Amino acid sequence: MGAGADAIEVNCSCPHVKEVGLVGQNPKLVMRITKAIKNAVDIPVFVKLTPNVTDITLIAKAVEEAGADAVTAINTVSGMAVNIETEKPILAAIHGGLSGPAIKPIALKAVYQIYRTVKIPVIGCGGVTNWRDAVEFMLVGAKAVQIGTGIYLKGLKIFRDIVKGIWRYMKNKGYESIEDIIGKANLKT
């Protein structure tokens, strides 16, 4: 078996690095970066988008036009915290990324909007801590779900719990395929 990756996720949206966060807000720059990476590799390229924009669908369209194989939505939401004892921001960079359950509603809205806009698959993420969260993302259009904070909170058993929960949900609803769930709450009008 050879070494390497099965796919690349391009983070064009890190709020911890000012220049990267700004790149993710510019459709032309995201398009150029995506095209350059697609031309350099022979594996799927996914582009992770920032929610810190006025219209996330513009960035998603640029990513699709550049040839990305999928779009991941969303990265962290820009935020900050202050230590009341030192009366200074907690982060050295002043602000950074808020993640976890607090951003799930924002992430769901972004996936919903992107699913309606592009034809490439959407990978949903942001606050997935159980199978219900995963199903919500699929119902609004996510073809796959990424888990970050959930691993930190519940350990690796979260994957087994989510898979079992999704299968129970499908059985109870009479669904035969995961495809029966994807986009069901996102009827195109």
VMD Tcl script that draws the C-alpha trace (Angstrom):
set ca {
  {0.00 0.00 0.00}
  {1.38 3.41 -0.98}
  {1.57 6.47 1.18}
  {-0.48 9.57 0.58}
  {-3.90 11.04 1.00}
  {-7.20 9.94 -0.48}
  {-8.36 13.56 -0.78}
  {-7.27 17.07 0.17}
  {-9.35 19.54 2.13}
  {-8.21 23.08 1.38}
  {-8.72 25.41 4.31}
  {-9.41 28.80 2.73}
  {-11.01 30.07 5.87}
  {-8.90 29.90 9.01}
  {-9.83 32.84 11.28}
  {-6.66 32.34 13.33}
  {-4.47 33.42 10.42}
  {-5.61 36.82 9.16}
  {-4.38 36.35 5.59}
  {-6.07 32.96 5.20}
  {-9.36 34.24 6.57}
  {-9.32 37.08 4.08}
  {-8.58 34.73 1.17}
  {-11.73 32.77 1.99}
  {-13.81 35.92 1.62}
  {-12.68 36.58 -1.95}
  {-14.29 34.38 -4.65}
  {-11.53 35.15 -7.19}
  {-8.73 34.16 -4.80}
  {-10.53 31.00 -3.69}
  {-11.05 30.11 -7.35}
  {-7.36 30.63 -8.20}
  {-6.21 28.56 -5.23}
  {-8.66 25.76 -6.02}
  {-7.63 25.63 -9.69}
  {-3.94 25.57 -8.77}
  {-4.40 22.67 -6.38}
  {-6.67 20.74 -8.78}
  {-3.99 21.11 -11.48}
  {-1.29 19.84 -9.11}
  {-2.95 16.68 -7.74}
  {-4.82 13.64 -9.01}
  {-7.04 13.14 -5.95}
  {-10.32 14.81 -4.95}
  {-10.10 18.36 -3.64}
  {-12.59 19.67 -1.09}
  {-12.62 23.37 -0.16}
  {-13.62 24.40 3.37}
  {-15.52 27.69 3.39}
  {-15.72 30.47 5.92}
  {-19.08 31.55 7.30}
  {-17.61 35.02 7.81}
  {-18.96 36.37 4.52}
  {-22.07 38.18 3.36}
  {-23.08 35.45 0.87}
  {-21.46 32.02 1.21}
  {-23.07 30.83 -2.03}
  {-20.85 33.17 -4.06}
  {-17.77 31.45 -2.66}
  {-19.32 28.01 -3.19}
  {-20.05 28.80 -6.84}
  {-16.45 29.96 -7.35}
  {-15.15 26.73 -5.82}
  {-17.40 24.64 -8.06}
  {-16.41 26.61 -11.16}
  {-12.74 26.07 -10.27}
  {-13.25 22.31 -10.35}
  {-13.48 21.37 -6.68}
  {-14.91 17.92 -6.06}
  {-16.83 19.01 -2.96}
  {-17.31 21.94 -0.63}
  {-17.08 21.74 3.17}
  {-19.29 24.08 5.17}
  {-18.43 25.59 7.53}
  {-15.21 26.51 9.26}
  {-15.29 28.38 12.54}
  {-17.11 31.63 13.16}
  {-14.94 34.61 14.01}
  {-15.16 35.56 17.67}
  {-13.22 36.64 20.72}
  {-13.13 36.34 24.49}
  {-11.80 38.66 27.19}
  {-10.21 37.74 30.52}
  {-11.90 40.02 33.04}
  {-9.02 39.67 35.51}
  {-6.29 40.79 33.10}
  {-8.78 42.92 31.14}
  {-7.21 41.71 27.91}
  {-8.29 39.45 25.04}
  {-7.59 35.78 25.79}
  {-6.13 35.07 22.35}
  {-2.82 36.61 21.32}
  {-4.30 37.36 17.89}
  {-7.24 39.13 19.62}
  {-9.87 37.05 17.82}
  {-10.09 33.51 16.56}
  {-12.55 30.79 15.67}
  {-15.62 29.75 17.62}
  {-16.62 26.15 16.96}
  {-18.75 23.39 18.42}
  {-22.49 23.27 19.13}
  {-22.77 27.07 19.25}
  {-22.26 27.33 15.49}
  {-24.50 24.45 14.38}
  {-27.46 26.68 13.37}
  {-25.13 28.85 11.29}
  {-23.61 25.76 9.68}
  {-27.00 24.23 8.91}
  {-28.11 27.44 7.18}
  {-24.90 27.54 5.14}
  {-25.26 23.90 4.01}
  {-28.90 24.55 3.15}
  {-27.99 27.56 1.00}
  {-25.00 25.91 -0.68}
  {-26.93 22.73 -1.49}
  {-29.45 24.87 -3.38}
  {-26.69 26.63 -5.32}
  {-24.10 24.07 -6.47}
  {-24.13 20.59 -7.97}
  {-20.99 19.29 -6.22}
  {-21.41 17.47 -2.91}
  {-21.56 19.44 0.33}
  {-19.80 18.16 3.45}
  {-21.49 19.60 6.52}
  {-19.70 20.43 9.75}
  {-20.01 22.58 12.79}
  {-21.30 21.30 16.09}
  {-21.93 17.63 15.31}
  {-21.98 15.81 18.65}
  {-24.55 13.05 18.02}
  {-26.48 11.21 15.33}
  {-29.34 13.72 15.38}
  {-26.93 16.50 14.45}
  {-25.60 14.40 11.57}
  {-29.12 13.71 10.31}
  {-29.95 17.43 10.45}
  {-26.97 18.18 8.22}
  {-28.00 15.47 5.76}
  {-31.60 16.69 5.70}
  {-30.47 20.16 4.59}
  {-28.19 18.72 1.90}
  {-24.92 17.40 3.29}
  {-23.74 14.26 1.53}
  {-21.17 13.68 4.28}
  {-20.65 15.03 7.77}
  {-17.36 16.08 9.34}
  {-16.87 15.70 13.10}
  {-14.39 17.70 15.16}
  {-15.61 18.90 18.54}
  {-17.70 15.75 18.96}
  {-14.51 13.66 19.07}
  {-13.11 15.92 21.76}
  {-16.32 15.70 23.80}
  {-17.16 12.00 23.37}
  {-14.06 10.26 22.04}
  {-13.82 7.97 19.04}
  {-16.93 6.03 20.03}
  {-18.91 8.93 18.61}
  {-18.50 7.44 15.13}
  {-20.11 4.14 16.11}
  {-22.89 5.94 17.97}
  {-23.64 8.20 15.02}
  {-23.72 5.34 12.50}
  {-26.03 3.27 14.74}
  {-28.30 6.26 15.33}
  {-28.56 7.05 11.62}
  {-29.42 3.43 10.81}
  {-32.13 3.37 13.52}
  {-33.51 6.65 12.18}
  {-33.60 5.28 8.64}
  {-35.29 2.08 9.76}
  {-37.91 3.97 11.77}
  {-38.65 6.27 8.82}
  {-38.68 3.43 6.27}
  {-35.70 4.73 4.30}
  {-33.64 2.22 2.34}
  {-30.68 4.42 1.47}
  {-28.82 7.33 3.00}
  {-29.63 9.14 -0.28}
  {-33.27 9.20 0.87}
  {-32.30 11.64 3.63}
  {-29.98 14.00 1.77}
  {-31.68 17.31 1.02}
  {-35.12 16.13 2.17}
  {-35.63 19.31 4.24}
  {-34.30 21.41 1.38}
  {-37.00 21.22 -1.22}
  {-36.00 23.38 -4.16}
  {-38.68 25.89 -4.98}
}
mol new
graphics top color blue
foreach p $ca { graphics top sphere $p radius 0.5 }
foreach p [lrange $ca 0 end-1] q [lrange $ca 1 end] { graphics top cylinder $p $q radius 0.2 }
display resetview
